[in-house]
Amino acid sequence: MFVCTYLIITIPQNLFIFILLYMPKARKKPRQATDNRLIIISESLQSIRKRRGLTQKELGEKIGMTRESVASYEAGRSHLTVTTLLDMASALRVSVNDILGLERKTMEITVTRRWAKRMEIIEGLPDSVKKHILRALDDVIKANTRLSIFED
């Protein structure tokens, strides 16, 4: 949408020319969530998505919506429908209660996007290969820590 402004220019022969100038309209501030529940849901959704190492675009692709829609939910500008909530919970591999902020974990583990991608690839490998990868990881962790979590 453009705002029209007329400008009058005087030319030596006293002719007036009207020039139509198009000036962009000032953008409105994005609407922020005002309801406490909506704020909790939007913050939970964003936090879970980031912990899973997904971008808004990637999450949108998984559930069949645009990045802008995901951003709108995360900003608290839009309300989640039941089907969207279920789709997001499934794509993020969490419960609906986690997204709604009803269950708070006592310990949150942050997974970088890089690790999340690798874990996704490993999940698709055959079980025998996964077993070898886990053994190798255990050996590296044992060699670099003094924790007794691996002692049986």
MDTraj code that builds the backbone (N, CA, C; nanometers):
import mdtraj as md
import numpy as np

residues = "MET PHE VAL CYS THR TYR LEU ILE ILE THR ILE PRO GLN ASN LEU PHE ILE PHE ILE LEU LEU TYR MET PRO LYS ALA ARG LYS LYS PRO ARG GLN ALA THR ASP ASN ARG LEU ILE ILE ILE SER GLU SER LEU GLN SER ILE ARG LYS ARG ARG GLY LEU THR GLN LYS GLU LEU GLY GLU LYS ILE GLY MET THR ARG GLU SER VAL ALA SER TYR GLU ALA GLY ARG SER HIS LEU THR VAL THR THR LEU LEU ASP MET ALA SER ALA LEU ARG VAL SER VAL ASN ASP ILE LEU GLY LEU GLU ARG LYS THR MET GLU ILE THR VAL THR ARG ARG TRP ALA LYS ARG MET GLU ILE ILE GLU GLY LEU PRO ASP SER VAL LYS LYS HIS ILE LEU ARG ALA LEU ASP ASP VAL ILE LYS ALA ASN THR ARG LEU SER ILE PHE GLU ASP".split()
xyz = np.array([
    [0.0850, -0.1170, 0.0000],
    [0.0000, 0.0000, 0.0000],
    [0.0893, 0.1228, 0.0000],
    [0.0592, 0.2184, -0.0828],
    [0.1390, 0.3392, -0.0940],
    [0.0564, 0.4619, -0.0610],
    [0.1215, 0.5636, -0.0087],
    [0.0584, 0.6921, 0.0202],
    [0.0937, 0.7856, -0.0949],
    [-0.0051, 0.8536, -0.1508],
    [0.0191, 0.9447, -0.2627],
    [0.0388, 1.0865, -0.2112],
    [0.1395, 1.1538, -0.2635],
    [0.1660, 1.2928, -0.2282],
    [0.1854, 1.3701, -0.3573],
    [0.1267, 1.4873, -0.3671],
    [0.1420, 1.5714, -0.4867],
    [0.2462, 1.6774, -0.4599],
    [0.3314, 1.7007, -0.5588],
    [0.4366, 1.8008, -0.5488],
    [0.4190, 1.8983, -0.6642],
    [0.4166, 2.0264, -0.6347],
    [0.4001, 2.1286, -0.7382],
    [0.5368, 2.1889, -0.7675],
    [0.5745, 2.1832, -0.8955],
    [0.7032, 2.2364, -0.9379],
    [0.6763, 2.3543, -1.0331],
    [0.7442, 2.4654, -1.0117],
    [0.7278, 2.5824, -1.0990],
    [0.8334, 2.5775, -1.2087],
    [0.7871, 2.5969, -1.3333],
    [0.8759, 2.5970, -1.4489],
    [0.8836, 2.7434, -1.4978],
    [0.9914, 2.7860, -1.5626],
    [1.0083, 2.9255, -1.6044],
    [0.8875, 2.9864, -1.6768],
    [0.8123, 2.9155, -1.7566],
    [0.6961, 2.9704, -1.8266],
    [0.5717, 2.9714, -1.7381],
    [0.5881, 2.9645, -1.6091],
    [0.4790, 2.9619, -1.5121],
    [0.3822, 2.8453, -1.5320],
    [0.4340, 2.7367, -1.5812],
    [0.3516, 2.6172, -1.5924],
    [0.3684, 2.5335, -1.4654],
    [0.2637, 2.4711, -1.4285],
    [0.2696, 2.3860, -1.3102],
    [0.2591, 2.2391, -1.3521],
    [0.3451, 2.1631, -1.2983],
    [0.3418, 2.0197, -1.3255],
    [0.3150, 1.9470, -1.1937],
    [0.2205, 1.8598, -1.1991],
    [0.1891, 1.7797, -1.0812],
    [0.2583, 1.6444, -1.0973],
    [0.3361, 1.6164, -1.0028],
    [0.4077, 1.4889, -1.0049],
    [0.3562, 1.4028, -0.8910],
    [0.3197, 1.2851, -0.9256],
    [0.2687, 1.1916, -0.8265],
    [0.3859, 1.1119, -0.7701],
    [0.4065, 1.1277, -0.6428],
    [0.5150, 1.0560, -0.5775],
    [0.4572, 0.9424, -0.4945],
    [0.5179, 0.8277, -0.5048],
    [0.4761, 0.7146, -0.4231],
    [0.5752, 0.6979, -0.3087],
    [0.5231, 0.7051, -0.1898],
    [0.6073, 0.6896, -0.0722],
    [0.5576, 0.5687, 0.0051],
    [0.6483, 0.4841, 0.0481],
    [0.6025, 0.3657, 0.1229],
    [0.5371, 0.4054, 0.2541],
    [0.4320, 0.3345, 0.2857],
    [0.3608, 0.3569, 0.4108],
    [0.4435, 0.3016, 0.5270],
    [0.4424, 0.3701, 0.6389],
    [0.5164, 0.3247, 0.7569],
    [0.4622, 0.1897, 0.8022],
    [0.5521, 0.0982, 0.8369],
    [0.5106, -0.0345, 0.8835],
    [0.4616, -0.0265, 1.0260],
    [0.3598, -0.1036, 1.0530],
    [0.3084, -0.1112, 1.1888],
    [0.4006, -0.1992, 1.2717],
    [0.4037, -0.1738, 1.4013],
    [0.4800, -0.2600, 1.4913],
    [0.4141, -0.3977, 1.4937],
    [0.4937, -0.5033, 1.4965],
    [0.4324, -0.6353, 1.5035],
    [0.3557, -0.6522, 1.6341],
    [0.2397, -0.7130, 1.6220],
    [0.1569, -0.7346, 1.7400],
    [0.2217, -0.8388, 1.8293],
    [0.2308, -0.8104, 1.9552],
    [0.2901, -0.9026, 2.0517],
    [0.1801, -0.9713, 2.1319],
    [0.2131, -1.0883, 2.1823],
    [0.1183, -1.1625, 2.2639],
    [0.0897, -1.0861, 2.3926],
    [-0.0374, -1.0796, 2.4297],
    [-0.0737, -1.0115, 2.5531],
    [-0.1223, -1.1101, 2.6589],
    [-0.1737, -1.2218, 2.6156],
    [-0.2252, -1.3232, 2.7070],
    [-0.1078, -1.4047, 2.7617],
    [-0.1019, -1.4209, 2.8930],
    [0.0092, -1.4956, 2.9551],
    [0.0211, -1.6372, 2.9004],
    [-0.0931, -1.7025, 2.8770],
    [-0.0879, -1.8388, 2.8245],
    [-0.0269, -1.8423, 2.6861],
    [-0.0627, -1.7428, 2.6050],
    [-0.0092, -1.7352, 2.4693],
    [0.1413, -1.7092, 2.4717],
    [0.1867, -1.6290, 2.5653],
    [0.3297, -1.6017, 2.5807],
    [0.4041, -1.7296, 2.6184],
    [0.3490, -1.8051, 2.7121],
    [0.4113, -1.9305, 2.7556],
    [0.4194, -2.0293, 2.6398],
    [0.3116, -2.0416, 2.5625],
    [0.3089, -2.1345, 2.4497],
    [0.4109, -2.0922, 2.3445],
    [0.4141, -1.9632, 2.3135],
    [0.5064, -1.9174, 2.2096],
    [0.6515, -1.9357, 2.2526],
    [0.6816, -1.9076, 2.3782],
    [0.8186, -1.9268, 2.4275],
    [0.8563, -2.0746, 2.4309],
    [0.7629, -2.1592, 2.4722],
    [0.7894, -2.3041, 2.4758],
    [0.8157, -2.3576, 2.3360],
    [0.7320, -2.3162, 2.2426],
    [0.7448, -2.3628, 2.1051],
    [0.8806, -2.3241, 2.0472],
    [0.9196, -2.2001, 2.0673],
    [1.0477, -2.1532, 2.0156],
    [1.1647, -2.2263, 2.0821],
    [1.1566, -2.2433, 2.2124],
    [1.2627, -2.3104, 2.2861],
    [1.2785, -2.4558, 2.2406],
    [1.1680, -2.5257, 2.2258],
    [1.1725, -2.6667, 2.1842],
    [1.2286, -2.6776, 2.0426],
    [1.1836, -2.5905, 1.9532],
    [1.2320, -2.5940, 1.8150],
    [1.3836, -2.5738, 1.8107],
    [1.4322, -2.4772, 1.8874],
    [1.5767, -2.4499, 1.8880],
    [1.6546, -2.5658, 1.9485],
    [1.6003, -2.6283, 2.0545],
    [1.6684, -2.7435, 2.1148],
    [1.6769, -2.8598, 2.0180],
    [1.5783, -2.8712, 1.9303],
    [1.5779, -2.9782, 1.8305],
    [1.6683, -2.9446, 1.7119],
    [1.7219, -2.8218, 1.7107],
    [1.8133, -2.7830, 1.6042],
    [1.7446, -2.7544, 1.4723],
    [1.6190, -2.7119, 1.4778],
    [1.5445, -2.6829, 1.3555],
    [1.5281, -2.5331, 1.3353],
    [1.5252, -2.4914, 1.2095],
    [1.4914, -2.3529, 1.1789],
    [1.3394, -2.3446, 1.1656],
    [1.2874, -2.2234, 1.1614],
    [1.1429, -2.2074, 1.1425],
    [1.1007, -2.2663, 1.0083],
    [1.1838, -2.2478, 0.9079],
    [1.1518, -2.2995, 0.7754],
    [1.1460, -2.4522, 0.7760],
    [1.2437, -2.5158, 0.8418],
    [1.2471, -2.6619, 0.8477],
    [1.1260, -2.7175, 0.9221],
    [1.0897, -2.6536, 1.0339],
    [0.9711, -2.6984, 1.1065],
    [0.8471, -2.6807, 1.0204],
    [0.8386, -2.5679, 0.9525],
    [0.7242, -2.5424, 0.8645],
    [0.7116, -2.6477, 0.7558],
    [0.8240, -2.6858, 0.6967],
    [0.8222, -2.7880, 0.5923],
    [0.7752, -2.9222, 0.6468],
    [0.8168, -2.9545, 0.7693],
    [0.7768, -3.0827, 0.8297],
    [0.6261, -3.0913, 0.8531],
    [0.5628, -2.9769, 0.8821],
    [0.4197, -2.9798, 0.9138],
    [0.3335, -2.9179, 0.8038],
    [0.3967, -2.8805, 0.6921],
    [0.3210, -2.8303, 0.5782],
    [0.2718, -2.6880, 0.5917],
    [0.3547, -2.6001, 0.6444],
    [0.3181, -2.4590, 0.6511],
    [0.4405, -2.3733, 0.6230],
    [0.4187, -2.2440, 0.6121],
    [0.5277, -2.1525, 0.5776],
    [0.6086, -2.1130, 0.7005],
    [0.7281, -2.0612, 0.6750],
    [0.8131, -2.0107, 0.7826],
    [0.7429, -1.8958, 0.8538],
    [0.6718, -1.8134, 0.7787],
    [0.6020, -1.6991, 0.8366],
    [0.4946, -1.7433, 0.9367],
    [0.4268, -1.8537, 0.9059],
    [0.3249, -1.9061, 0.9978],
    [0.3877, -1.9527, 1.1286],
    [0.4987, -2.0239, 1.1167],
    [0.5695, -2.0706, 1.2364],
    [0.6157, -1.9507, 1.3181],
    [0.6698, -1.8495, 1.2510],
    [0.7160, -1.7285, 1.3201],
    [0.6001, -1.6595, 1.3921],
    [0.4840, -1.6605, 1.3299],
    [0.3660, -1.5982, 1.3905],
    [0.3238, -1.6713, 1.5181],
    [0.3309, -1.8037, 1.5162],
    [0.2989, -1.8808, 1.6366],
    [0.4021, -1.8552, 1.7457],
    [0.5298, -1.8497, 1.7063],
    [0.6359, -1.8285, 1.8047],
    [0.6346, -1.6873, 1.8631],
    [0.5811, -1.5928, 1.7895],
    [0.5718, -1.4554, 1.8396],
    [0.4437, -1.4329, 1.9181],
    [0.3550, -1.5319, 1.9181],
    [0.2297, -1.5186, 1.9913],
    [0.1269, -1.4347, 1.9187],
    [0.1442, -1.4167, 1.7876],
    [0.0486, -1.3379, 1.7105],
    [-0.0678, -1.4227, 1.6620],
    [-0.0483, -1.5536, 1.6577],
    [-0.1535, -1.6451, 1.6116],
    [-0.1770, -1.7530, 1.7156],
    [-0.3011, -1.7987, 1.7209],
    [-0.3376, -1.9073, 1.8121],
    [-0.3224, -2.0403, 1.7389],
    [-0.2674, -2.1387, 1.8079],
    [-0.2521, -2.2726, 1.7503],
    [-0.3862, -2.3435, 1.7458],
    [-0.4164, -2.4060, 1.6328],
    [-0.5340, -2.4915, 1.6274],
    [-0.4935, -2.6271, 1.6840],
    [-0.5909, -2.7084, 1.7142],
    [-0.5616, -2.8398, 1.7720],
    [-0.4802, -2.9234, 1.6739],
    [-0.5170, -2.9221, 1.5466],
    [-0.4430, -3.0034, 1.4491],
    [-0.2999, -2.9523, 1.4315],
    [-0.2813, -2.8213, 1.4292],
    [-0.1467, -2.7656, 1.4169],
    [-0.0635, -2.8010, 1.5400],
    [-0.1243, -2.7919, 1.6569],
    [-0.0557, -2.8265, 1.7813],
    [-0.0107, -2.9720, 1.7786],
    [-0.0977, -3.0617, 1.7343],
    [-0.0629, -3.2039, 1.7253],
    [0.0474, -3.2276, 1.6224],
    [0.0384, -3.1589, 1.5082],
    [0.1419, -3.1727, 1.4053],
    [0.2769, -3.1245, 1.4568],
    [0.2776, -3.0118, 1.5261],
    [0.4034, -2.9577, 1.5784],
    [0.4626, -3.0494, 1.6848],
    [0.3780, -3.1003, 1.7727],
    [0.4263, -3.1910, 1.8769],
    [0.4888, -3.3153, 1.8146],
    [0.4253, -3.3672, 1.7105],
    [0.4771, -3.4852, 1.6420],
    [0.6091, -3.4541, 1.5723],
    [0.6159, -3.3420, 1.5024],
    [0.7385, -3.3046, 1.4297],
    [0.8544, -3.2766, 1.5250],
    [0.8240, -3.2207, 1.6424],
    [0.9280, -3.1873, 1.7403],
    [0.9566, -3.3014, 1.8368],
    [0.8785, -3.4085, 1.8250],
    [0.8923, -3.5275, 1.9113],
    [0.8804, -3.4918, 2.0598],
    [0.7771, -3.4162, 2.0925],
    [0.7471, -3.3805, 2.2309],
    [0.5976, -3.3992, 2.2527],
    [0.5555, -3.3905, 2.3768],
    [0.4130, -3.4002, 2.4049],
    [0.3473, -3.2641, 2.3842],
    [0.2176, -3.2665, 2.3661],
    [0.1414, -3.1425, 2.3534],
    [0.1578, -3.0592, 2.4809],
    [0.1639, -3.1270, 2.5949],
    [0.1815, -3.0562, 2.7228],
    [0.3125, -2.9781, 2.7274],
    [0.4164, -3.0306, 2.6638],
    [0.5439, -2.9580, 2.6594],
    [0.5281, -2.8262, 2.5840],
    [0.4608, -2.8306, 2.4696],
    [0.4393, -2.7084, 2.3915],
    [0.3500, -2.6110, 2.4663],
    [0.2495, -2.6628, 2.5336],
    [0.1581, -2.5762, 2.6089],
    [0.2213, -2.5225, 2.7368],
    [0.3388, -2.5725, 2.7692],
    [0.4082, -2.5243, 2.8885],
    [0.3525, -2.5808, 3.0171],
    [0.2827, -2.6936, 3.0080],
    [0.2218, -2.7535, 3.1270],
    [0.3202, -2.8411, 3.2023],
    [0.4189, -2.8936, 3.1331],
    [0.5207, -2.9762, 3.1979],
    [0.6553, -2.9090, 3.1791],
    [0.7153, -2.8710, 3.2860],
    [0.8485, -2.8105, 3.2785],
    [0.9513, -2.9149, 3.3169],
    [1.0494, -2.9321, 3.2345],
    [1.1573, -3.0257, 3.2649],
    [1.2498, -2.9616, 3.3672],
    [1.2987, -3.0423, 3.4601],
    [1.3902, -2.9889, 3.5600],
    [1.5279, -2.9638, 3.4992],
    [1.5642, -3.0455, 3.3999],
    [1.6924, -3.0268, 3.3359],
    [1.6721, -3.0232, 3.1850],
    [1.7120, -2.9153, 3.1233],
    [1.6995, -2.9039, 2.9787],
    [1.8346, -2.9300, 2.9152],
    [1.8332, -3.0110, 2.8124],
    [1.9549, -3.0389, 2.7390],
    [1.9451, -2.9642, 2.6068],
    [2.0419, -2.8798, 2.5812],
    [2.0437, -2.8042, 2.4574],
    [2.1250, -2.8796, 2.3539],
    [2.0656, -2.9017, 2.2408],
    [2.1312, -2.9715, 2.1323],
    [2.1508, -2.8713, 2.0190],
    [2.2740, -2.8577, 1.9742],
    [2.2991, -2.7657, 1.8636],
    [2.2416, -2.8242, 1.7357],
    [2.2209, -2.7372, 1.6401],
    [2.1655, -2.7792, 1.5121],
    [2.2554, -2.8838, 1.4463],
    [2.3859, -2.8660, 1.4619],
    [2.4828, -2.9579, 1.4043],
    [2.4665, -3.0991, 1.4612],
    [2.4513, -3.1091, 1.5940],
    [2.4328, -3.2396, 1.6582],
    [2.2976, -3.2992, 1.6215],
    [2.1958, -3.2152, 1.6158],
    [2.0621, -3.2643, 1.5827],
    [2.0599, -3.3280, 1.4436],
    [2.1271, -3.2654, 1.3487],
    [2.1332, -3.3209, 1.2129],
    [2.2021, -3.4575, 1.2138],
    [2.3115, -3.4662, 1.2882],
    [2.3838, -3.5928, 1.2947],
    [2.2987, -3.7021, 1.3615],
    [2.2278, -3.6655, 1.4670],
    [2.1429, -3.7639, 1.5355],
    [2.0317, -3.8124, 1.4433],
    [1.9776, -3.7225, 1.3622],
    [1.8737, -3.7600, 1.2676],
    [1.9269, -3.8611, 1.1670],
    [2.0481, -3.8379, 1.1183],
    [2.1104, -3.9297, 1.0223],
    [2.1355, -4.0638, 1.0883],
    [2.1878, -4.0625, 1.2105],
    [2.2165, -4.1867, 1.2827],
    [2.0881, -4.2661, 1.3051],
    [1.9769, -4.1970, 1.3339],
    [1.8491, -4.2663, 1.3551],
    [1.8074, -4.3468, 1.2331],
    [1.8462, -4.3019, 1.1152],
    [1.8082, -4.3710, 0.9922],
    [1.8978, -4.4877, 0.9562],
    [2.0063, -4.5073, 1.0291],
    [2.1000, -4.6160, 0.9997],
    [2.0509, -4.7486, 1.0579],
    [2.1006, -4.8584, 1.0062],
    [2.0644, -4.9900, 1.0624],
    [2.1118, -5.0024, 1.2074],
    [2.0446, -5.0854, 1.2844],
    [2.0755, -5.1025, 1.4268],
    [2.2198, -5.1466, 1.4510],
    [2.2726, -5.2334, 1.3640],
    [2.4102, -5.2809, 1.3843],
    [2.5100, -5.1653, 1.3722],
    [2.4844, -5.0727, 1.2804],
    [2.5738, -4.9578, 1.2628],
    [2.5589, -4.8625, 1.3823],
    [2.4345, -4.8419, 1.4282],
    [2.4104, -4.7561, 1.5460],
    [2.4872, -4.8087, 1.6663],
    [2.4883, -4.9404, 1.6815],
    [2.5563, -5.0028, 1.7948],
    [2.7059, -4.9708, 1.7920],
    [2.7675, -4.9773, 1.6745],
    [2.9103, -4.9455, 1.6604],
    [2.9364, -4.7977, 1.6900],
    [2.8491, -4.7125, 1.6427],
    [2.8651, -4.5678, 1.6669],
    [2.8570, -4.5380, 1.8160],
    [2.7602, -4.5996, 1.8856],
    [2.7447, -4.5772, 2.0304],
    [2.8652, -4.6296, 2.1074],
    [2.9184, -4.7443, 2.0665],
    [3.0386, -4.7963, 2.1325],
    [3.1561, -4.7004, 2.1161],
    [3.1732, -4.6480, 1.9935],
    [3.2823, -4.5542, 1.9675],
    [3.2647, -4.4269, 2.0505],
    [3.1424, -4.3770, 2.0584],
    [3.1156, -4.2586, 2.1412],
    [3.1452, -4.2869, 2.2882],
    [3.1017, -4.4024, 2.3368],
    [3.1278, -4.4392, 2.4758],
    [3.2784, -4.4434, 2.5043],
    [3.3546, -4.4997, 2.4107],
    [3.4999, -4.5074, 2.4288],
    [3.5622, -4.3681, 2.4358],
    [3.5195, -4.2785, 2.3490],
    [3.5727, -4.1417, 2.3489],
    [3.5359, -4.0710, 2.4790],
    [3.4121, -4.0871, 2.5240],
    [3.3678, -4.0228, 2.6481],
    [3.4451, -4.0791, 2.7673],
    [3.4600, -4.2104, 2.7722],
    [3.5354, -4.2729, 2.8818],
    [3.6788, -4.2218, 2.8870],
    [3.7397, -4.2084, 2.7695],
    [3.8793, -4.1654, 2.7635],
    [3.8956, -4.0193, 2.8053],
    [3.7904, -3.9430, 2.7966],
    [3.8010, -3.7995, 2.8246],
    [3.7294, -3.7537, 2.9505],
    [3.6711, -3.8461, 3.0250],
    [3.6032, -3.8075, 3.1495],
    [3.6418, -3.9029, 3.2608],
    [3.6193, -3.8580, 3.3805],
    [3.6454, -3.9435, 3.4961],
    [3.5142, -3.9894, 3.5601],
    [3.4055, -3.9723, 3.4871],
    [3.2755, -4.0100, 3.5417],
    [3.2605, -4.1618, 3.5424],
    [3.1864, -4.2094, 3.6380],
    [3.1685, -4.3539, 3.6484],
    [3.0328, -4.3975, 3.5909],
    [2.9787, -4.3186, 3.4995],
    [2.8469, -4.3531, 3.4466],
    [2.8488, -4.4765, 3.3592],
    [2.9669, -4.5171, 3.3106],
    [2.9750, -4.6305, 3.2219],
    [3.0143, -4.7596, 3.2939],
    [3.0443, -4.7495, 3.4218],
    [3.0826, -4.8678, 3.4970],
    [2.9592, -4.9485, 3.5327],
    [2.9616, -5.0737, 3.4991],
    [2.8463, -5.1609, 3.5276],
    [2.8645, -5.2415, 3.6525],
])
top = md.Topology()
chain = top.add_chain()
for i, resn in enumerate(residues, 1):
    res = top.add_residue(resn, chain, resSeq=i)
    for name in ("N", "CA", "C"):
        top.add_atom(name, md.element.get_by_symbol(name[0]), res)
traj = md.Trajectory(xyz[None], top)
